[in-house]
């Protein structure tokens, strides 16, 4: 096996958001249950998570199939699904707070192909050769590299840091208004306080019912929902600037909980940002 490429022996699920972030489940047996119940194989928590939320099962063709079992829905790559085959790397969203990254069996973590024992041996020899050459280059250029790294370190940090921007928040807020049937010029904080004290769950159910007493009421409900998500996203932005990614993640989850539908632009953006600011796995 090449040192630059490694295949997964089993399909796997990694917790990207929710309790136990970073935990990996190797899918070795034929069926796994996902839910809040203590007997579920993969336990989840939070709003809109069901006792038996979904089931992932190995079918006769050797492919894993995810089946939704919750009235709150299960999302795969931001699409609400009833049942779907997981043939490639996918992101599974269950409830407001839980995201699982699925990686199929034999998916490679590197770019070098595995072609059997004989080719592995040949590849290993080539690898050893290039390791020695690479080592020599590193020894020659290491001092210069260290200098350049120190010189441009601040620039690199500034380039990598923006996982969330105020401009993107403004744009996604406008898209959120349109998604709920509003218009982009309604982006100011709601001035009428009738719905300010309503819980996010109540506002969500009001908007979902699509039964409003008047256009003014519809405008106020939509405005309150979008203003709340925007406020949470903005708070997350400031936490990211302070390198407080754990607190930022909490604010992003709060944004999702306002309108827990990953077709909703603000919720989708929050979920994507959680993944973007998640600490990279140290190999």
Steps between C-alpha positions, in 0.01 A plus 500: 500500500637841405574736783320773302166319462284301738169328437224471759444135585145581609250772425497756780302777661676791669318741729548845346254687727317406819620304802831316463631706206780306331377158612520241221264203459643217288205339321590133536159335544188512285277760670534804727228705667535877549294676766465630854393165650759338725494182294586674171843413360574863420356739758400857418356787703323832464189651347318312223697181570277193531540185711553298184585771250653296217645162412807430290509150356727297274300374201555191285713695251748592771388864509378678812144636492377775735127498584326785679273402791421846639222750419766770544690375197851381425727693264777360281718763336233754596220307324205367700484126433276203578749237387828540315803290410827637639734424212743786562625736769190669646389725786200378702301750711268360771322747722625853557836426659625178344707456187673177394753465220465169313800350319449181295713188521825509302489879472861617479641770724786559256547513125730200439316188375531156657575238231576179694794361692741499207435858402505598868854371531609691190321811621669466838844501333409809301369663814821429692702653219296818503503512879881518491494765226233697687700476822806642330301790357348574839842509666628748240199730491368467856667821628355702212161338543495582872581862423226530238249327726569749777484792255166411342343331804268790574387518137421128491305526826294787363435307178384184680300666776181631329268199516205740536466861383257784559448534125399134475265541798326794327464301180368187669253708703356644179475148355325389819234771464430386146491134603221575749307706247621842605701758307860611535405851615355362827840445657467751783431393856122453546351811657172345613546306822201264473720202409820598678421287806393194304731200522691403189308172487168688499621735226622204297162327525317824409713545191464134409120513519495779238174623650527869587233748606643761266802588290621721784498203739687287247758775456548533877543125556746467213688807618529365854625160383763645268611763750559232764703280267699802385572599861634151581711494182645842581585388853674194354698727266635701795591184690695371198693826487600439862597138425219377729378232260321299766282799591458578129372147444243545778373820334484327163295217652268762648459649152400157365251447784303812400392336174625139500467428129825470307337632186467830692804704384601627846482151653692350209769768529527443876542123451767555234684744726499250789684259272738773380612604849521146640860429607683288245574142604863451599635189331 
